[in-house]
Amino acid sequence: MKKLLFIATLFVSIAAFAQTKAPLEFASTKYSFGKIKQGTPVTTEFKFTNNGDKPAIIETATAECGCTTPDYPKTPIMKGKTGVIKVTYNAAAMGAFTKHVNVKVANTPEPIVLTIDGEVVTTAKTGK
């Protein structure tokens, strides 16, 4: 009986932990640059609000490759306050791209995934 109670308690604890939602709510988690000129880095901002009941801490924001650089707040984001994560793409390689940035928030099991995409073209094709 004690074993069954322990297993039931374990499942309830795991289920409660798995349902922990990140306190940061992003206005959008995807941005499309469209056509951009090769060799000209581009940056976008992902704005968010801390809708949690306590300060939120972004532990890391990591890109899947060296061509994408995230810049995120290193200090706690207080309850109800807003913040920005800037993501820069270096636009060195020609062609279409889709890149992801994983944002790990303290005490939240799953990262928030931000996505950028677009197409790097020669100057003549951008129309600029």
N, C-alpha and C positions, 0 to 999 in steps of 0.2 A: 504494500500500500504506500509506504514511504517513497519507494522508487517511482511509482506512478505519479504521486504528487510532485516529486522533483522534476520529472519529465514534463508534466503539464505546466509547472512554473517556468521552466526553461523555455518552452514554446511561446508562452505569453510574453516573456521578457524579450525574446528574439523578435516577435511580431511587433512589439511596441518600439523597439530600436529601429527596425526596418522602416517604420512609418515616419521616422524623424525627417521632417522636411526642412530644407534650407530656409533660413529666415530672410534671405535676400530675394527680392522680386525684381526681375529685370523688365524694363519697358519692352525690350526685344532681345532675343538671343541669337539673331542672325542678321548679317549685313552683307549686301552685295555691292561691290565697288563698280560693277559694270566693266567697261573697257578702260584700261589704264595703260599709260605709257611705260615701256620697258625702261628700267633703270631709275625710275622715280618712285621712291617709297610713298606709300599711302597709309593714312591712319584713320581709324574710326573710334568712336566712344560708345561703350555699352553702359547706359545709366541704370542704376538700381536704387531700391529703397529697402532699408532694414525694417521689415514688417514683423520681426520677432519681438519677444517680450524682454529681451536683454541685448547688450551689445554683441555685435557679430564680428568675428575675426576671420579675415581671409588668410588662410595659412600659406597657400601657393596659388599661382596662376601659371600654368605651364602650357607651352605650345608644342605641337607634335613635331616641329622641325625648326631649324635655325633661321628660316626665312621669315618667321613670324615672331614678333616680340610683344608680349603683354606687359603693361605697367599697371599695377594695382595698389590700392591703399594699404599701407603697412600698419596703420593704427586701427584700433577698434572703431566700427561704425555704430554709433549709438542708435538706440531704438527710435524709429521714426525718421532718421536722417537718411540723406541720399549720398551716393558716391558714384564714381566712374572708374571703369576699367578701360584703358586705352589699348588698342591692338594695332600694331604697325606691321605691314607686309612689305618686304623689300623690293618686290617686282623685278627681280633679276632674270628669272626664267620665263621665256615666251610660252604662251598657251593658257588654257583654262586652269583654274586652281580652286580648291576647296580646302580650307584649313580650319582646325579646331583648337580651342584653348580650353583646358580643363581647370575650373575654378574650384578649389577645395576650401570649404568653409568649416571652421572648427565645430566639432560635435555633430557633424552631418556626414552620414556614411557615403553618400553618392556625390560626385562632383557635379557642378553645373557646367554644361558644355556650351560655349559660345562658338559660333561659326561665321567665317568670312568666306566670300567667294568672289570670283570675277575672272577677267581674261586680260592677260598681259599681251599688248600688241605694239607694233612699231608706231612711231609718231603719226605717220600718214593715216593710219586706220582709226585713230582716236578722234579725228576731226578737229583737233586743236592745233 
